[in-house]
């Protein structure tokens, strides 16, 4: 089982540590593409209109300035750098050592800057959305799609993929539908279901934590995943098609 997560919008900068060591990152075949995106990001972030070009507000000026020196910025494990609703709910630091080791090999974060990394990969805090277009790179989702198709094929072969990504990051890589389960979250009031956003992030983080911390074998099929989710929530499975992944719907009261 592999759990696919989006990065958080906000990042927690590392302090007093070494810069990123590219040779230690997972999926080293992506390094040339990572370098291209990093260079383009640094150029855009140094532009006088950087905030507008990156689609962020003035309160994030320091984050954008940091983008110009990412080669030298302190790096920390991805599970420390990524923060926010989903990652707070997953709460990596409160997992047991065995559960953390499981998380380090079972979680893949699809990133606008790094393509894909694992939880233990050490990276600096950065500001970049997958929806952004960069000079000489173009739209990042389109740029990363062929790179991730190649880099992740072997790592994900025959694995159940629990897809907790947002649509923006799902656009960067389409895994084989037969082995993928997309996770959706709804509220239900008087029989009427509504898609939720904030609580979807929180619940996906809780689901990831549940899958990493529960006893027994990790789910290997969509049906086993539905049963595992049903240990905590009302969970329904919709079978996929040759073109569409399976869907796990978690229903919140």
Secondary structure, DSSP 4 states (H G I P E B T S, - for coil): -EEEEEPPSSB----S-PBP-GGGSSSGGGHHHHHHHHHHHHHHHTSTTHHHHHT--GGGHHHHHHGGGTTTSB-EEHHHHB-SHHHHHH-GGGS-HHHHHHHHHHEEEEETTTEEEETT-EE------TT-EETTTEEHHHHHHHHHHHHSHHHHTT--EEE---HHHHTT----GGGEEEEEEEEEETTEEEE-SHHHHHHHHHHHHHHHHSSSPPP-SHHHHHHHHTTTSEEEEE---SSS-EEEEEEE-
